[in-house]
Every structure is written in C-alpha cells, then in structure tokens.
C-alpha cells in the first residue's frame, strides 16, 4: 500500500477561503473580460458590449452590477444630455489585472503547446 503524504503547503485560508472567493468572482460569466477591457481606462456600456461581442446586454448589465457590488468596478453617471454612464476599475479591480493577464499568457502558451503536440 502506498503511504499518503501530508501536504507541506499551508491552506490558503482558515474559515472562509479568500482563494475560493476570488476565483468565484473572476469565474463569473464574462467577469474576466470586463476587467480586461477596463484595464486601460473607463468604458461606457455600449463600448464594453462592442468589446465583448458574444455577451448579451442583459448578462453584461448583470455582471457589471455584480462587479460593482463586489467593489471591483466603479459606475459613474456623467452629467450629459442624455446622461451617460462610465465604468472603471476600482483600486481593488486594478489589482486583478496582472492575474488575468497571467491567465491569458498561460492560455496562449497552452494553445501553442497543444498545436505542437497535435501536429
């Protein structure tokens, strides 16, 4: 019988897990895309909808509301006629951009690797 080895890695949490909470946040439908497109500055709803072609307006609105409630996205109503709304990343949201960029980078490397292996 093979002996089960004890993990040498400390768990990421005691009680509520911040790792699971963060992964749940960015695992939400289209959430990483919203963060990705807001990383360079504020965008209006229609601009984000154009950036993320496959998302429906309903789902995008829900995701923006959820990200705002989570403190990742800031919603600002502009005093224009008609009123305009801009979305931007909060300081907390901006902290997620390197993680999402790393995921994109690894994904590109995996895609290239699969291409070499499948050839």
Number of C-alpha atoms within 10 A of each C-alpha: 3 4 5 6 6 6 7 6 6 6 9 11 10 7 6 9 11 12 12 11 11 11 10 10 16 17 11 13 14 17 17 19 17 24 22 20 18 21 19 11 10 19 20 16 17 12 12 20 17 11 15 15 9 9 16 11 14 8 12 19 14 13 18 21 15 16 23 18 11 13 14 21 25 19 18 13 10 11 9 8 6 7 8 12 16 17 20 23 27 17 12 12 20 18 13 18 18 12 12 16 13 11 13 13 12 12 12 12 12 12 12 12 11 11 10 9 8 7 5
